[in-house]
Amino acid sequence: QVQLVESGGGLVQAGGSLRLSCAASGSTKNSATLGWFRQATGKEREFVAAVSGSRSSTFYADSVKGRFTISRDNGKNTVYLQMNYLKPEDTAVYYCAASGYSSNSAPPFEYEYDYWGQGTQVTVSS
């Protein structure tokens, strides 16, 4: 079993930055794909970014490309999401996710991920 705990959310003005962290514990695999998803109030959860186990592949949603950067520190079992130039439409609960197997891909589909964190709220004011 894998436990994921997100941190770093909060309230920020439009144009500002935040860095989210997600610490993994338990039966983690450094080679697993790690991803971030988000869910705004009244909307379905959507993909944000993912990084492969080898860190050779990353993938971003078009809505965040060029503004957000995903990275991972396998020594710390942690994945990060650096969010710059935040917009009010980025307001959502952000979830960390991990696959249960080794992977060199960074897929954007929820069914590829076996473990999920509880989420951290990000609110961007205009």
N, C-alpha and C positions, 0 to 999 in steps of 0.2 A: 504494500500500500504506500501511496505517496501523499504527503501533505504539502499544500501550497499556501503560503501566507503573503498577501499583498500589503504594501505600505506605500506612503508617499502621496496619497491623494489629498485634496484640499480645495480651497477656494482661491481663484486667481483671476486677475483681470484679463480681458482680451489682449492678445499680443504677448502675454507672459509665458513663462515656462514652468514645467513641473517634471520631476523624474520619479517614475514609479519603480518599485522594486518588488520582486517576488522570490521569496526564499523557499526552496524545496527541501524536504526532509523525508526520511523513510527509505523505501526501496527505489531511490532515484537512480536514473541512468544518465551519466554525462553525455551519452550519445543520443538521448531522446530529443525530439523536436519540442520546442517551447514556443508558446504563442500568447498573444494578448487579444482579447475580444472586449466589446463594450456593449452596454445596453442602456439606451436612453428611456426615460419614462414613456410608457405607452408604445414603445417600439420593440421589435425583435432584436435579439442579440446579434451583433455583426462582428465580422473579423476586422482586426486592426493591423496586426503584424505578426510575423513568425520568424524564427531562426532555427536552422537545422542543428543537429547534434554536433556536426563537424564545424559549425559556424561558417561553412563555405557558402551557404544559401540563406538569403533573407527574402522576405516577400511582404509587401505592404498593400493595404487598401489604397485605392486611388485618392480617397479623401484625405489621407494623411501623408502621402508620399511627398518627400521634400521637407516635411515639418517634423516628423517623428523618426526616431532611430531606435531600433531594438538591438540589444547586445546581451551577452551572457558571460558569466565568470564561472567556469566549471569548477574551479578550486573552491569557490564559495557556494556552489549549487544555487546560484542566483541569476535571474534574468531581469533586465532593466528595460524601461521604455522612457527614453528622453523625449519629451514633448515640448516643442518650441512653437512660437507664433500661434498660440492657442486661440480658438474661436469659440463663441457661445455654443455653436453646434457640436463641439467636442464634449459638452456636458453629458455625463453618463456614469454608470457604475462600470469600472474596468475590472475585468477578470483575467487572471493568469491561468494558462492551461498547459498540460504536458501530455505527450504521448506515452504509451506504455511500452514502447519498443524503440530500438535504435533506428535512426532514420537520417538520411542525408538530404531530405526534402523539407520544405517549409510550407505545408499545405494550408489553405485558408478555410478548410471545412471543419465544422464542429465535430463531426463523427470521427475525425482523425485523432482526437484528443480523448484520453481516458480519465484524466484527473483535472479537477478544477478548484480554484481558490474561492473564497467567500466574496471577494470583490472589494474594491475601494472606490469611494465616490470622488469624482472630479467635477467641479463646478466652475464654469468660466462665465464671468459677468461681463456685460457689454458696457 
